[in-house]
Amino acid sequence: MNLTEIFNQENKKIELKLAFPFEEFMDETIKNEADVELVLSNIGKGKAVISGKVSLDFVLSCDRCLKPVETTVVLDFSREIFAPEMLDDEDMKEDQHFIDEYELDVESLLKEELQLAWPSKILCDEECKGICKKCGQNLNDGTCECDDFVPDIRFANLMDIFNSVKE
């Protein structure tokens, strides 16, 4: 998408509705067809704001017990962008790597925004007990007979001394 008109016409505003360009993200299938609402607005000579909204549904695995969890990731972003001649340092150029000269790479922008909005932890329930580290039993469904004692490694040397005296 060419941004020349947005950067050069004061108070210019373009509203777009585009089909979300990915069927999956991070090896996870997007369960709904979604349209991205993009708004590009000129805010001064060589400056603009690009904002967007979309809601995406995934079925992800719980980080503790691996049970499938329906999760909605909402993108609602706004970024200030600059014409190439307004970029005066490398950091500014790097911050808008999704723009090449006057061409906006919508897919690259959406991919970055989705990475930023991706949930850091997926849980089926806040009280999820996870799975047994030894036998793999889902501890939400019941207990297992495994010994769940995990020694504190800070006391490993002390435990060695204790065991050598015991023998």
Secondary structure, DSSP 8 states (H G I E B T S, - for coil): -B-HHHHHSTT-EEEEEEE-S-SEETTEEB-S--EEEEEEEEEETTEEEEEEEEEEEEEEE-TTT--EEEEEEEEEEEEEEE-GGG--SHHHHHHTTTEETTEE-HHHHHHHHHHHHS-S---S-TT---B-TTT--BTTT-----------GGGHHHHHHHHHHH-
